[in-house]
């Protein structure tokens, strides 16, 4: 089968280490200026400008203007999914001697995977939902919501009948790139994260993909999901 030329050019754009670093910095769905992206990638502003132009031209980024500032974000959720999937299959180097920074540890523990919960906490909650029979693995990397699960989610405050499925389904298995296990994605994952944030159990960190658990959240997560703070280990982080 011949290779799609668009696929090849997209893969080439993602293959450069500096461009990959800038793209991964945007996976959380936020928009960042060129200066911050240059800092993340460890390159000069002039070099970053050249890379950003290529990413814009390749359809991987979108740009918005606020006054004199230009802010860059991923062009679509599909770009974020592709990046997370690539990160998930990237071999992890030996990190026993690595002392990751606080921000890296926070992202490994709980973060936004574009618009749903990922990291150690996201995987733990997904496994808890499966253990309780709320969801179960289905075909084509989907999660199926059981009848009892639909009732359980309704008691939690999430009416599944009001959640609109995307073309990829209502609930999807997303391979977590730090945990190497699946977390819950898709419209159901989005609405679950929104609900827990609205309840004050989870809190998005400004200008970061990190997610924090509030004291009330730990109580609620243990009662409803059986996820206990003491049971979670230090996240396994890949080397930068």
C-alpha positions in Angstrom: 0.0 0.0 0.0 1.5 3.4 -1.0 2.2 5.9 1.8 -0.1 8.8 2.1 2.1 11.8 1.3 0.3 14.0 3.8 0.9 11.4 6.5 4.6 11.4 5.6 4.9 15.2 5.7 3.0 15.3 9.1 5.3 12.6 10.5 8.3 14.6 9.3 7.1 17.8 11.1 6.6 15.9 14.4 10.0 14.1 14.1 12.1 17.2 14.8 13.0 17.3 18.6 12.4 21.0 18.9 9.0 20.9 17.1 8.0 17.8 19.1 8.8 19.7 22.4 6.7 22.7 21.3 3.8 20.5 20.3 3.8 18.5 23.5 3.8 21.7 25.5 0.4 22.5 23.8 -1.3 19.1 24.4 -3.2 20.4 27.3 -5.3 22.6 25.0 -3.8 25.9 26.1 -2.4 28.6 23.8 1.2 29.9 24.3 3.3 32.6 22.8 6.3 31.9 20.7 8.7 33.0 23.4 7.5 30.4 25.9 7.5 27.7 23.2 11.1 28.6 22.3 12.0 28.3 26.0 10.4 24.9 26.3 12.2 23.6 23.2 15.6 25.2 24.3 16.0 27.1 21.1 16.3 30.8 20.1 13.3 32.9 19.2 14.4 33.1 15.6 14.7 29.3 15.3 11.3 28.9 17.0 9.7 31.3 14.6 10.9 29.1 11.7 9.6 25.9 13.3 6.2 27.5 14.2 5.8 28.6 10.6 6.3 25.0 9.4 3.9 23.7 12.0 1.3 26.2 10.9 1.8 25.4 7.3 1.5 21.7 8.0 -1.9 22.2 9.7 -0.7 21.1 13.2 -1.0 24.5 14.8 -3.5 27.3 14.8 -2.7 30.9 15.8 -4.8 33.6 17.4 -3.9 37.2 17.9 -4.5 39.2 21.1 -3.4 42.7 20.6 0.3 42.6 19.6 0.6 39.0 20.8 0.3 35.8 18.8 -0.7 32.7 20.7 -0.3 29.2 19.3 -2.4 26.2 20.0 -2.9 22.7 18.5 -5.1 22.8 15.4 -7.5 20.1 16.6 -8.0 17.4 19.3 -6.9 14.9 16.7 -3.4 16.4 16.8 -3.3 16.0 20.6 -4.5 12.4 20.3 -1.7 11.7 17.7 0.9 13.2 20.0 -0.2 11.3 23.1 -0.3 8.1 21.1 3.2 8.6 19.8 4.5 9.4 23.3 2.8 6.3 24.6 4.8 4.0 22.2 8.1 5.8 22.7 10.6 3.6 24.6 11.2 4.8 28.2 14.9 5.2 29.0 16.3 4.2 32.4 15.3 7.0 34.8 16.4 5.6 38.1 19.0 8.3 38.5 16.7 11.0 37.2 15.3 13.5 39.6 12.3 15.0 37.8 11.2 18.5 38.6 8.1 19.3 40.6 6.2 20.2 37.4 7.1 17.0 35.7 5.9 15.0 38.7 2.7 16.9 38.8 2.0 16.2 35.2 2.8 12.5 35.7 0.4 12.3 38.6 -2.6 14.1 37.0 -2.9 16.2 33.9 -5.2 17.2 31.1 -4.8 15.0 28.0 -6.2 17.8 25.8 -9.7 17.7 27.4 -9.9 14.7 29.7 -8.0 13.4 32.8 -4.7 11.5 32.3 -1.7 10.5 34.3 -1.6 8.2 37.3 -4.9 9.5 38.7 -6.7 9.2 35.4 -5.6 5.6 35.0 -6.5 4.8 38.6 -10.0 6.2 38.2 -10.5 4.4 34.9 -9.5 1.1 36.5 -11.9 1.9 39.4 -14.8 2.4 37.0 -14.0 -0.9 35.4 -13.8 -2.7 38.8 -17.2 -1.2 39.7 -18.7 -2.4 36.4 -19.5 1.1 35.2 -17.5 0.7 32.0 -16.0 -2.3 30.2 -13.6 -2.6 27.3 -15.2 -2.8 23.9 -14.2 -3.2 20.3 -12.1 -0.6 18.4 -10.5 0.8 21.5 -13.8 1.8 23.0 -15.2 1.6 26.5 -18.8 0.4 26.8 -21.1 1.9 29.5 -23.1 -0.7 31.3 -26.7 -0.3 32.3 -25.8 -0.2 36.0 -22.9 2.1 35.1 -25.3 4.5 33.5 -27.4 4.6 36.7 -24.2 5.0 38.8 -23.0 7.9 36.8 -26.5 9.5 37.0 -26.3 9.4 40.8 -22.9 11.0 40.6 -24.4 13.8 38.5 -23.5 12.8 35.0 -26.5 12.0 32.7 -25.0 9.8 30.0 -28.1 10.3 27.8 -27.2 14.0 27.5 -23.6 13.3 26.4 -23.2 13.6 22.6 -21.0 10.9 21.1 -18.2 12.0 18.8 -17.5 10.2 15.5 -15.0 8.1 17.6 -17.7 7.1 20.1 -18.8 8.0 23.5 -16.0 6.6 25.6 -12.6 5.7 24.3 -9.5 3.9 25.6 -6.5 6.3 25.5 -3.1 4.9 26.1 -1.4 7.0 28.8 2.1 7.9 27.8 3.5 8.0 31.4 1.6 5.1 32.8 1.5 2.9 29.7 -2.0 1.9 30.6 -5.4 3.1 29.4 -7.3 6.1 30.8 -10.9 7.2 29.9 -11.1 9.6 26.9 -13.9 10.7 24.6 -17.0 12.8 25.4 -17.6 10.8 28.6 -14.1 11.4 29.8 -14.5 15.1 29.0 -17.8 15.4 30.9 -16.4 13.4 33.9 -13.5 15.8 34.3 -15.8 18.8 34.0 -18.1 17.4 36.6 -15.3 16.7 39.1 -13.9 20.2 38.6 -17.4 21.7 39.0 -17.8 19.8 42.3 -14.5 21.2 43.5 -12.8 17.8 43.7 -10.3 18.5 41.0 -8.7 21.9 40.1 -7.0 22.9 36.8 -3.7 24.6 37.3 -3.4 27.9 35.5 -1.0 27.9 32.6 -0.3 24.2 33.0 -1.8 20.9 32.0 -1.5 19.7 35.7 -4.6 18.8 37.7 -4.7 19.1 41.4 -6.9 17.1 43.9 -8.5 19.2 46.6 -8.9 17.9 50.2 -12.6 17.5 49.5 -11.7 15.8 46.3 -9.7 13.1 48.1 -12.7 12.4 50.3 -15.0 12.1 47.4 -12.7 10.1 45.2 -12.3 7.5 48.0 -16.0 7.3 48.7 -17.2 7.2 45.1 -14.3 5.6 43.2 -12.3 3.8 45.9 -9.2 5.8 44.9 -7.2 6.5 48.0 -4.3 9.1 48.1 -2.1 6.7 50.0 -2.5 3.9 47.5 -1.1 6.0 44.6 2.6 5.7 43.9 5.1 8.2 42.6 4.4 8.4 38.8 6.8 6.7 36.4 8.1 9.5 34.2 10.0 9.1 31.0 13.3 11.1 30.5 13.0 14.3 28.7 
